[in-house]
Each structure stands twice: as structure tokens, then as C-alpha cells.
């Protein structure tokens, strides 16, 4: 994994400029429990969907972390 992966300012969704911090907030404070919920609260993953998981990432530069990884990590701990 790359450096700064857990920096809350890391831009997870480039289409809508959604940061890791915003996604974590939507999960911990707004109650998002699925990618659908995160989309509703933040707009992340609603355009090209490259940020939802590595299989959907069609960009030349791959993301450090994806919405599905964030959900798993937070719901686990």
C-alpha cells in the first residue's frame, strides 16, 4: 500500500472530490452501512464508479483505497 493511505484528506472519489474523511463521517456519524448509503450521503461512486472497488478502477493511476475497503475496515473495528 502507498503512503498516506489513512490521511483523511486523501481523495477517494475524484469525480466528486470526496475525501476519506467525508466517507468515514458518513459511516460513523450518518449511519452509512453500504456503498449505496455512501453514495447517498457523499455522491462518491455515483459517476465513473472507479472508487467503489479495484475491479471498477479503470484509471491509469489506481486508487490507494476503495469504498468497499473502507466499509469493511470500519465495520470490522
MIKOL-750093 format. One line per 10 residues: their letters; for each residue x, y, z negated of C-alpha. Coordinates in steps of 0.5 Angstrom, whole numbers. Each point is the difference from the previous one (the first is absolute). Layout:
<pts>
a) X:Y:Z ~ ...
</pts>
This chain:
<pts>
xxxxxxxxxx) 0:0:0 ~ 2:7:1 ~ 2:5:-5 ~ -6:5:-3 ~ -5:-5:1 ~ -3:2:-6 ~ 0:7:1 ~ -7:3:-1 ~ 1:5:6 ~ 2:-6:5
xxxxxxxxxx) -5:1:6 ~ -3:-7:0 ~ -5:3:6 ~ 3:4:5 ~ -6:2:4 ~ -4:3:-6 ~ 6:2:-4 ~ -2:-4:-6 ~ 6:-2:-6 ~ 1:-6:-4
xxxxxxxxxx) -2:5:-6 ~ -7:1:3 ~ -1:-7:1 ~ 2:-2:-7 ~ -5:5:-2 ~ -6:-2:4 ~ 1:-7:-3 ~ 2:1:-7 ~ -5:6:-1 ~ -5:0:5
xxxxxxxxxx) -1:-8:0 ~ 2:-2:7 ~ 0:-7:0 ~ 1:-2:7 ~ 3:3:7 ~ -7:2:1 ~ 0:4:-6 ~ 7:4:1 ~ -3:2:7 ~ -6:3:-3
xxxxxxxxxx) 4:4:-5 ~ 6:2:4 ~ -1:-1:7 ~ 6:-5:0 ~ 0:-5:5 ~ -6:3:4 ~ 4:2:6 ~ 5:-5:3 ~ 0:-5:-6 ~ 7:-1:0
xxxxxxxxxx) 1:2:-7 ~ -5:-6:-2 ~ 5:-6:1 ~ 6:-1:3 ~ -4:-4:6 ~ -3:6:2 ~ 6:4:0 ~ 2:2:7 ~ 4:6:-1 ~ 8:0:1
xxxxxxxxxx) 2:1:-7 ~ -4:-5:-4 ~ -3:3:-7 ~ 3:-2:-7 ~ -7:-2:-3 ~ -7:-1:3 ~ -7:1:-3 ~ 0:-8:-2 ~ 6:0:-3 ~ -2:6:-5
xxxxxxx) -6:-3:-1 ~ 3:-7:-2 ~ 5:3:-5 ~ -4:5:-3 ~ -6:-5:-1 ~ 5:-5:-3 ~ 3:4:-5
</pts>
